[in-house]
């Protein structure tokens, strides 16, 4: 049977006289997995799929603006903006993937489309998470090596990070297409069909590694920020106020970044490790949907809060600033 990225639940029987719903009742072994269905438009649309499509639409619109702003603004060529552009591009592709999955799921169904769509989503979300790690590394380097950060070496390092980020992401996305899938062995399917249990375990483990690295780097960033705030406060002789305010602001920002990232992806990553394909599909949907929200929040945290990007948006939409107005390039630690 041809497949599509969709949760199926074989534990419920269709009511007599009703059209088949989004669940595939002919394949009980596929219970609890995300898969494509060959049934044409003669069944009702799963509301979870609608929410995923709406989430993808918002993600695509938000990040398309960021990509366009960075691409068409010559002043936004610093390493940090290149990394933000990489993150926005990955999230844009993820949003488009969610939309295309919805369209293909209810219009065109085939095993080939299933593998391509799943691989596209895996590559996009992997690139998004990896870009977050690259941004974290860049922020750490901007503080740890502040004197040499604005150099050609930093640009080369950023390009290497981008090459590694997208290279690994494309490789992981191609694995299902190249044969690492459960189409021929349904018993090996995971909660995300047609990915195998071992494939999903690899992806979840990679997420935990990235999360731990980000947690470690942001902890070091927090220590550097606190030390700098303490030194500045001592020099200006009002330790109590400035040190507290600067430290609180820095820690709050880091907490928001890590808290958002963890709250979005941890439930799905954990469920990928402990979940079985026989479990009710609502569990998969309930953990996958919040994961997509991370791509919705990323442009707000990393792009729209940036002064240069805000000015570029105003120039594009309102013409409030002159195109030749000088910008002050900020370090990643200020973003």
PyMOL commands that set and color helices and strands:
alter all, ss='L'
color gray80, all
select helices_A, chain A and resi 28-30+47-72+79-106+111-144+152-177+186-188+197-236+239-274+281-304+307-317+332-334
alter helices_A, ss='H'
color red, helices_A
select strands_A, chain A and resi 7-8+33-34
alter strands_A, ss='S'
color yellow, strands_A
deselect
rebuild
show_as cartoon
